[in-house]
Amino acid sequence: MQQIAVKNFRVFGAPAEFDLSPLTILTGRNNAGKSSLIKALLLLADFIEQEDQTVLRLDGPRASRHKITNFDNLKNWEVADDIIRLSYTMGDVRLEYDFSRHSEPNIAVLTGFRIVVAALNEDLNMRLMSEFENPHYQITVRQGLIDYIVNEDAYLRLQSQSYLAEAAKAEKKLATMDQELTGREAQFERRPDMLNYPAVSTAFNQLQINRKKLHIRIYELKKAAESHRIRDKGLVYSTSISLEGVAPGVPSIPRIIQQGLLAYVEADAARPVQELKYLAEQVRSTLVRFYQELLQLMRFPVAHLGPNRTYQSRLYFSNHTGSEITSIVEAFVHRGIRRNSAADKFLRHWLPLFNVGDSVNVVPVEGMAFKITINVTGKKGSPINLADLGFGAGQILTILLQIASVIERQEERAAAGRSRNVAAVLLIEEPEANLHPRLQSLLAVLFEEVTRTYSIRLVVETHSEYLIRKLQLIVASGTPDEDQEDNVVLFYMDQEQDQSGSSVASVRRITIQADGKLSDVFGNGFFDEADENAMELYRLQKKSSRIKLS
């Protein structure tokens, strides 16, 4: 995922776009939109996993994380319009979802879906035309966009090959023309008087003109092939489909689109399918593949760590839902971490660096609970129960276990040969809680290495000055040939007053430049707070010294 955008969503009344880097830091004032952006990603993750995608359910699997219980909590309270837009970009494809109010408060209606491919200057539009009586979606798309999604490289090659094929035909025609010109020139050498006949002279001149035009045509075709210029985008689909016509299965977005486009092709066999340069059967096959690719394109693996991460306990019961570490470790129990796998090596490397221990054990207890113990090299006796360690150890262990779990899942996805093995998105809120300043700085090292080493993108919400300062040092200490400015991006969020006096969200995108400097200043009360306190303390100390001397 390269970008997420929101409109009329919670604090974001106006459209707001967030270009995501491998490591994206969200910081700024409280209640300024940091959590809202994370909630948008959680809602989208729930929606993508739904079977029925004509609605957005607010009571999905991640409801306890985003805590949005009704539509009024979903939309911006300053905007009268009920249309909410959530979108994200995968590669060069942007997917947009529009939702509106439903009669049930914990549901929103999907009123529109759009795929935008900037490389083609094309889009697919799916729009709800009637919500109550005979609800149906209107779908408009060109075949070129479908081919691009099905197989971008193959489509570009197809276009290139078609131009080269036409160029080859033109070259054959040119060869025939050259033979004719050579023959006529030989004839004129034998009988120069023939050039005195107007009809012969005109025909010869026209042949030379045609030969020149053919040379230009061949050059243009080859140039088009080299640049993969896409001219013929093929058939334009414009069709509508009622939800009753979506079969078999529940109405997911890919299913609705596939059924609508197939119905369009099959409704009229005389429709100019030959414009596609395909047979009708190949069109159907392409639409089936489009359905499969769209399923993969819409999905993005997402994991989340909330701000209240864990509590220390000697036993963790499987049915307990209030602890992040319970759900994380349960996944470990069921999935397991393979010995010497990337996840196993990750844990063994980072656990001692954070002074937690050397390795972690998860021991099931009678199938109803489990306990977590830590092995410490050189320490006599049994492994240490997590409850006997400080809150900082539990905090760090939860973060490391979650990252290891995502690493393991990404390896499984790669091994399964998924066609679109995209980077997972891991959302972490307030990772600095309960941590000593040195460990907060070490978090920056951890996060930077994770995004550089594994197929994981991190979105971190933090107020830690130590973490951000360490990221500046990491970028500044990079080798000159490393372009790290695009690897880390910070979004500073604030609240401002508009002309009417209403509060509006303000988002400032800040990058860390090659020398470690920030591209823009933070708002008041962040980096300047410690400096102002130090100066105030200095003034008080000076004043106290003067009083003692007098």
ZALUMRO-277053 format. One line per field, with one value per residue (C-alpha): residue number from 1; residue in one letter; x, y, z. Coordinates in steps of 0.2 Angstrom, whole numbers, padded with zeros to 4 digits. Each point is the difference from the previous one (the first is absolute). Example, Ala and Ser with C-alpha at 12.3 -4.5 7.8 and 13.67 -1.06 7.14 Angstrom:
BEGIN
i <- (1_2)
aa <- (a_s)
X <- (0062_0006)
Y <- (-0022_0017)
Z <- (0039_-0003)
# end
This chain:
BEGIN
i <- (1_2_3_4_5_6_7_8_9_10_11_12_13_14_15_16_17_18_19_20_21_22_23_24_25_26_27_28_29_30_31_32_33_34_35_36_37_38_39_40_41_42_43_44_45_46_47_48_49_50_51_52_53_54_55_56_57_58_59_60_61_62_63_64_65_66_67_68_69_70_71_72_73_74_75_76_77_78_79_80_81_82_83_84_85_86_87_88_89_90_91_92_93_94_95_96_97_98_99_100_101_102_103_104_105_106_107_108_109_110_111_112_113_114_115_116_117_118_119_120_121_122_123_124_125_126_127_128_129_130_131_132_133_134_135_136_137_138_139_140_141_142_143_144_145_146_147_148_149_150_151_152_153_154_155_156_157_158_159_160_161_162_163_164_165_166_167_168_169_170_171_172_173_174_175_176_177_178_179_180_181_182_183_184_185_186_187_188_189_190_191_192_193_194_195_196_197_198_199_200_201_202_203_204_205_206_207_208_209_210_211_212_213_214_215_216_217_218_219_220_221_222_223_224_225_226_227_228_229_230_231_232_233_234_235_236_237_238_239_240_241_242_243_244_245_246_247_248_249_250_251_252_253_254_255_256_257_258_259_260_261_262_263_264_265_266_267_268_269_270_271_272_273_274_275_276_277_278_279_280_281_282_283_284_285_286_287_288_289_290_291_292_293_294_295_296_297_298_299_300_301_302_303_304_305_306_307_308_309_310_311_312_313_314_315_316_317_318_319_320_321_322_323_324_325_326_327_328_329_330_331_332_333_334_335_336_337_338_339_340_341_342_343_344_345_346_347_348_349_350_351_352_353_354_355_356_357_358_359_360_361_362_363_364_365_366_367_368_369_370_371_372_373_374_375_376_377_378_379_380_381_382_383_384_385_386_387_388_389_390_391_392_393_394_395_396_397_398_399_400_401_402_403_404_405_406_407_408_409_410_411_412_413_414_415_416_417_418_419_420_421_422_423_424_425_426_427_428_429_430_431_432_433_434_435_436_437_438_439_440_441_442_443_444_445_446_447_448_449_450_451_452_453_454_455_456_457_458_459_460_461_462_463_464_465_466_467_468_469_470_471_472_473_474_475_476_477_478_479_480_481_482_483_484_485_486_487_488_489_490_491_492_493_494_495_496_497_498_499_500_501_502_503_504_505_506_507_508_509_510_511_512_513_514_515_516_517_518_519_520_521_522_523_524_525_526_527_528_529_530_531_532_533_534_535_536_537_538_539_540_541_542_543_544_545_546_547_548_549_550)
aa <- (m_q_q_i_a_v_k_n_f_r_v_f_g_a_p_a_e_f_d_l_s_p_l_t_i_l_t_g_r_n_n_a_g_k_s_s_l_i_k_a_l_l_l_l_a_d_f_i_e_q_e_d_q_t_v_l_r_l_d_g_p_r_a_s_r_h_k_i_t_n_f_d_n_l_k_n_w_e_v_a_d_d_i_i_r_l_s_y_t_m_g_d_v_r_l_e_y_d_f_s_r_h_s_e_p_n_i_a_v_l_t_g_f_r_i_v_v_a_a_l_n_e_d_l_n_m_r_l_m_s_e_f_e_n_p_h_y_q_i_t_v_r_q_g_l_i_d_y_i_v_n_e_d_a_y_l_r_l_q_s_q_s_y_l_a_e_a_a_k_a_e_k_k_l_a_t_m_d_q_e_l_t_g_r_e_a_q_f_e_r_r_p_d_m_l_n_y_p_a_v_s_t_a_f_n_q_l_q_i_n_r_k_k_l_h_i_r_i_y_e_l_k_k_a_a_e_s_h_r_i_r_d_k_g_l_v_y_s_t_s_i_s_l_e_g_v_a_p_g_v_p_s_i_p_r_i_i_q_q_g_l_l_a_y_v_e_a_d_a_a_r_p_v_q_e_l_k_y_l_a_e_q_v_r_s_t_l_v_r_f_y_q_e_l_l_q_l_m_r_f_p_v_a_h_l_g_p_n_r_t_y_q_s_r_l_y_f_s_n_h_t_g_s_e_i_t_s_i_v_e_a_f_v_h_r_g_i_r_r_n_s_a_a_d_k_f_l_r_h_w_l_p_l_f_n_v_g_d_s_v_n_v_v_p_v_e_g_m_a_f_k_i_t_i_n_v_t_g_k_k_g_s_p_i_n_l_a_d_l_g_f_g_a_g_q_i_l_t_i_l_l_q_i_a_s_v_i_e_r_q_e_e_r_a_a_a_g_r_s_r_n_v_a_a_v_l_l_i_e_e_p_e_a_n_l_h_p_r_l_q_s_l_l_a_v_l_f_e_e_v_t_r_t_y_s_i_r_l_v_v_e_t_h_s_e_y_l_i_r_k_l_q_l_i_v_a_s_g_t_p_d_e_d_q_e_d_n_v_v_l_f_y_m_d_q_e_q_d_q_s_g_s_s_v_a_s_v_r_r_i_t_i_q_a_d_g_k_l_s_d_v_f_g_n_g_f_f_d_e_a_d_e_n_a_m_e_l_y_r_l_q_k_k_s_s_r_i_k_l_s)
X <- (0000_0007_-0013_-0016_-0013_-0015_-0015_-0014_0007_0000_0012_0004_-0014_0010_0010_0016_0013_0015_0014_0006_0019_0007_0000_-0014_0000_-0016_0002_-0007_-0013_-0013_-0017_0008_-0003_0014_-0012_-0013_0012_0004_-0019_-0002_0012_-0008_-0017_0006_0009_-0017_-0009_0011_-0002_-0019_-0010_-0014_0009_-0015_0001_0013_-0003_0006_-0001_0013_0015_0009_-0014_0008_0015_-0007_-0015_-0011_-0018_-0011_0000_0000_0017_0006_-0003_0006_-0011_0002_-0004_-0019_0004_-0002_0012_0016_0015_0014_0013_0017_0013_0008_0015_-0007_-0019_-0011_-0015_-0014_-0015_-0015_-0012_-0016_-0012_-0010_-0017_0010_0012_0014_0000_0005_-0005_0013_-0006_0015_0016_0013_0017_0012_0015_0010_0011_-0014_-0010_-0015_-0011_-0014_-0016_-0013_-0014_-0015_-0015_-0014_0001_-0017_-0011_0009_0018_0012_0018_0005_0017_0011_0017_0011_0008_0017_-0001_-0006_0015_0012_-0007_0000_0018_0009_0015_-0009_-0011_0014_0009_-0016_-0001_0018_-0002_-0015_0010_0015_-0012_-0007_0018_0005_-0014_0005_0018_-0006_-0010_0015_0011_-0013_0000_0019_0000_-0013_0011_0016_-0009_-0007_0017_0009_-0014_0003_0019_-0004_-0013_0002_-0013_-0014_0002_-0007_-0017_-0010_-0009_0016_0009_-0015_-0002_0019_0000_-0015_0008_0015_-0011_-0009_0016_0005_-0016_0002_0017_-0007_-0014_0012_0010_-0015_-0006_0017_0001_-0017_0005_0015_-0009_-0015_-0012_-0017_-0012_-0014_-0007_-0014_-0018_-0009_-0011_-0015_-0012_-0011_-0003_-0013_0006_-0013_0010_0016_0002_0007_0006_-0001_0002_0018_0007_0010_-0016_-0011_0012_0003_-0018_-0005_0014_-0004_-0018_0004_0011_-0013_-0015_0003_0012_0000_0008_0017_0010_0012_0006_0010_0009_-0005_-0013_-0015_0005_0017_-0010_-0009_0016_0008_-0015_0002_0019_-0005_-0011_0014_0013_-0012_-0003_0019_0002_-0013_0008_0014_0006_-0001_0004_-0003_0007_-0010_0006_-0005_0010_0001_-0001_0012_-0007_0006_-0013_-0009_-0017_-0005_-0017_0006_-0002_0007_0018_0010_0013_-0013_-0006_0018_0007_-0015_0004_0018_-0007_-0011_0012_0017_0017_0011_0017_0013_-0014_0001_-0012_0010_0016_-0008_-0006_0017_0009_-0011_-0005_0017_0003_-0016_0006_-0015_0009_0007_-0015_-0019_-0010_-0019_-0006_-0018_-0009_-0014_-0006_-0008_0014_0019_0014_0015_0017_0017_0017_0015_0017_0011_-0014_-0002_-0017_-0016_-0005_-0007_-0019_-0005_-0010_0017_0007_-0005_-0013_0013_0005_-0019_-0001_0015_-0004_-0017_0007_0014_-0013_-0012_0014_0006_-0018_-0001_0017_-0006_-0017_0010_0011_-0015_-0008_0016_0002_-0018_0005_-0014_-0001_0001_0010_-0001_0008_-0009_-0005_0003_-0008_0008_-0007_0011_0014_0010_-0012_0009_0017_0016_0006_0015_-0013_-0011_0015_0003_-0017_0005_0014_-0012_-0013_0012_0008_-0017_-0006_0017_0002_-0018_-0015_-0009_-0005_-0002_-0012_0005_-0010_0012_0004_0018_0013_0013_-0006_-0002_0018_0007_-0008_0009_0016_-0003_-0003_0015_0012_-0005_0013_-0001_-0006_-0015_-0016_-0008_-0011_-0014_0001_-0007_-0013_-0009_-0017_-0002_-0019_-0008_-0017_-0002_-0015_-0008_-0008_-0016_0008_-0002_0015_0007_0014_0017_0013_0018_0011_0018_0015_0017_0013_0016_0009_-0013_-0009_-0019_-0007_-0013_-0002_-0011_-0015_0003_0001_0010_0019_0000_-0008_0015_0011_-0012_-0001_0019_0001_-0012_0009_0016_-0008_-0007_0018_0008_-0013_0003_0019_-0003_-0011_0013_0014_-0010)
Y <- (0000_0017_0012_0001_0014_0005_0013_0004_-0012_0004_0016_0000_0010_0005_-0013_-0005_-0011_-0009_-0007_-0015_-0004_-0016_0009_0013_0009_0009_0013_0016_0007_-0011_-0002_0007_-0016_-0012_-0013_0004_-0005_-0017_-0003_0003_-0014_-0012_0004_-0003_-0017_-0005_0005_-0009_-0016_0001_-0012_0013_0016_0010_0006_0004_-0008_0009_-0015_-0010_-0010_0016_0010_-0001_0008_0015_0002_0008_-0006_0010_0011_0016_-0004_-0005_0017_0017_0010_0016_-0006_-0001_-0013_-0018_-0007_-0007_-0004_-0012_-0004_-0008_-0003_-0017_0003_0011_-0005_0011_-0008_0012_-0005_0012_-0004_0008_-0001_-0016_-0003_-0010_0011_-0013_-0002_0012_-0003_-0002_0013_0000_-0009_0006_-0007_0014_-0005_0016_-0009_-0003_0016_-0012_-0005_-0012_0007_-0010_0011_-0004_0006_-0005_-0004_-0005_-0006_-0012_0005_-0002_0006_0009_-0006_0009_-0006_-0002_-0017_0008_0003_-0018_-0007_0011_-0007_-0018_0001_0017_-0006_-0012_0014_0012_-0014_-0003_0018_0000_-0016_0006_0016_-0011_-0012_0015_0006_-0017_0001_0017_-0005_-0015_0013_0011_-0014_-0003_0019_0000_-0014_0009_0017_-0010_-0008_0017_0009_-0014_0002_0019_-0003_-0011_0012_0018_0006_-0008_0014_0012_-0008_0009_-0015_-0010_0014_0004_-0019_-0001_0016_-0006_-0017_0010_0010_-0015_-0009_0016_-0001_-0018_0003_0013_-0012_-0014_0012_0005_-0018_-0005_0015_-0003_-0018_0006_0012_-0012_0013_-0006_0006_-0012_-0003_-0011_-0002_0011_-0009_0010_-0011_-0002_-0014_-0002_-0009_-0014_-0003_-0004_-0018_-0012_0006_0016_0017_0004_0015_-0012_-0011_0014_0007_-0017_-0005_0017_0000_-0018_0004_0014_-0011_-0014_0011_0004_-0011_0013_0013_0005_-0012_-0002_0018_-0008_-0011_-0015_-0013_0001_-0015_0008_0015_-0011_-0008_0018_0005_-0015_0004_0018_-0006_-0010_0014_0013_-0011_0000_0019_0006_-0010_0006_-0009_0010_-0002_0012_0003_0012_0012_-0011_-0015_-0012_-0004_-0011_-0017_-0017_-0008_0006_-0007_-0003_0008_0016_0014_0015_-0004_0002_-0012_-0014_0001_0002_-0015_-0010_0002_-0006_-0016_-0004_0005_-0003_0007_-0011_-0002_0011_0008_0019_0003_-0011_0008_0017_-0004_-0007_0016_0013_-0007_0002_0017_0006_-0009_-0011_-0017_-0012_-0009_-0002_-0015_-0002_-0014_-0006_-0004_-0014_0008_0014_0012_0002_0008_0010_-0002_0007_-0009_0010_-0006_-0003_0002_-0015_-0008_-0002_0013_0016_0003_0016_0005_0002_0012_0019_0007_0006_-0018_-0004_0015_-0005_-0018_0003_0011_-0012_-0015_0010_0004_-0018_-0006_0012_-0006_-0018_0003_0010_-0015_-0012_0012_0000_-0019_-0002_0009_0014_0010_0016_-0002_0018_0006_-0002_0016_0000_0014_0003_0013_0008_-0013_0011_-0004_-0006_0001_0008_0014_-0011_-0014_0013_0005_-0019_-0001_0011_-0012_-0014_0008_0005_-0017_-0009_0011_-0002_-0019_-0007_0002_0011_0019_0008_0014_0005_0013_0007_0015_-0005_0013_-0013_-0011_0014_0007_-0017_-0002_0016_-0007_-0016_0009_0012_-0014_-0009_-0002_0013_-0012_-0005_0010_-0001_0016_-0010_-0014_0010_0013_0009_0008_0013_0002_0015_0009_0017_0013_0003_0017_-0005_-0005_-0018_-0012_-0009_-0013_0006_-0012_0004_-0012_0000_-0010_-0003_0007_-0008_0011_-0005_0016_0001_0007_0010_0006_-0009_0009_0009_-0012_-0014_0002_0018_-0006_-0007_0015_0012_-0010_0000_0019_0003_-0011_0009_0017_-0005_-0007_0016_0010_-0011_0003_0018_0000_-0010_0011_0016)
Z <- (0000_-0005_0005_0010_-0002_0009_-0002_0012_0012_0019_0002_-0019_-0008_-0015_-0010_0008_-0008_0009_-0011_0010_0000_0007_0017_0003_0016_0006_0013_0006_0012_0008_-0009_-0016_-0011_0003_0007_-0013_-0014_0009_0002_-0019_-0003_0012_-0007_-0018_0006_0007_-0016_-0012_0010_0000_-0011_-0004_-0006_-0004_0018_0013_0016_0016_0011_-0010_0008_0003_0008_0018_-0008_-0010_0012_-0013_0005_-0012_-0015_0009_0008_-0018_-0009_0003_0012_-0010_-0017_-0005_-0014_0005_-0013_0008_-0011_0005_-0013_-0002_-0013_-0004_-0013_-0013_0003_0012_0007_0006_0011_0004_0014_0006_0014_0002_0009_0013_0010_0000_-0019_-0014_-0018_-0014_-0013_-0011_-0004_-0012_-0007_-0007_-0010_-0003_-0013_-0011_0004_0003_0013_0005_0008_0010_0006_0010_-0010_0012_0018_0005_-0015_-0012_0006_-0014_-0005_-0016_-0006_-0013_-0005_-0015_-0005_0001_0018_0003_-0010_0010_0016_-0006_-0005_-0002_-0009_-0011_-0006_-0003_-0010_-0010_-0005_-0005_-0010_-0009_-0005_-0005_-0010_-0010_-0003_-0006_-0013_-0005_-0003_-0011_-0010_0000_-0007_-0014_-0004_0000_-0013_-0011_0001_-0004_-0015_-0006_0002_-0010_-0014_0000_-0003_-0015_-0006_0007_-0012_0011_0013_-0013_0001_0014_0006_0002_0009_0011_0005_0004_0011_0009_0004_0007_0011_0006_0004_0011_0009_0003_0007_0012_0005_0004_0011_0010_0003_0006_0011_0007_0004_0009_0011_0003_-0006_0003_-0013_-0002_0017_-0007_0004_0012_0012_0007_0009_0016_0011_0014_0016_-0003_-0016_0009_0001_0006_0018_0009_-0009_0002_-0011_-0011_-0002_-0004_-0013_-0008_-0001_-0008_-0013_-0005_-0001_-0012_-0011_-0001_-0002_-0018_-0010_-0014_0010_-0007_0010_-0015_0004_0014_-0012_0011_-0002_0012_0009_0004_0006_0013_0005_0003_0010_0011_0003_0003_0014_0008_-0002_0007_0016_0003_-0005_0013_0014_0011_0015_0016_0018_0015_0017_0011_0013_0015_-0005_0014_0019_0009_0005_0004_-0010_-0016_-0003_-0018_0001_0007_-0012_0010_-0003_-0016_0005_0002_-0019_-0006_0010_-0004_-0018_0004_0009_-0016_-0013_0008_-0004_-0010_0007_-0009_-0010_-0003_0014_0012_-0005_0002_0018_0005_-0006_0008_0016_0008_-0008_0010_0016_0000_-0001_-0013_-0006_0005_0004_-0002_0010_-0002_0017_-0002_-0016_0009_0003_-0002_0009_-0007_0006_-0005_-0001_0006_-0004_0015_0012_0011_0003_-0010_-0013_0006_0000_-0010_0016_0009_-0012_-0001_-0011_-0012_-0004_-0003_-0012_-0010_0000_-0007_-0014_-0005_0000_-0011_-0012_0000_-0003_-0015_-0007_0001_-0009_-0014_-0002_-0001_-0013_-0010_0001_-0006_-0016_0001_-0016_0009_0016_0006_0016_0016_0009_0019_0010_0017_0012_0014_0000_0012_0015_0015_-0008_0005_-0012_-0006_-0005_-0008_-0011_-0003_-0007_-0014_-0005_0002_-0011_-0014_-0001_-0001_-0015_-0008_0002_-0001_-0010_0013_0000_0017_0005_0017_0011_0013_0011_0003_-0004_0004_-0014_-0013_0004_-0002_-0017_-0005_0006_-0010_-0016_0002_0004_-0016_-0014_-0014_-0013_0011_-0004_0017_-0001_-0007_0012_0015_0000_0014_0000_0014_0003_0008_0002_-0008_-0001_-0016_-0005_0008_0016_-0002_0004_-0015_-0001_-0006_-0007_-0003_-0009_0006_-0007_0008_-0012_-0004_0014_0013_0000_-0001_-0016_0010_0018_0013_0008_0017_0015_-0007_-0002_0007_0016_0008_-0006_0008_0016_0001_-0003_0013_0012_-0004_0003_0017_0005_-0005_0009_0016_-0002_0000_0016_0009_-0005_0006)
# end
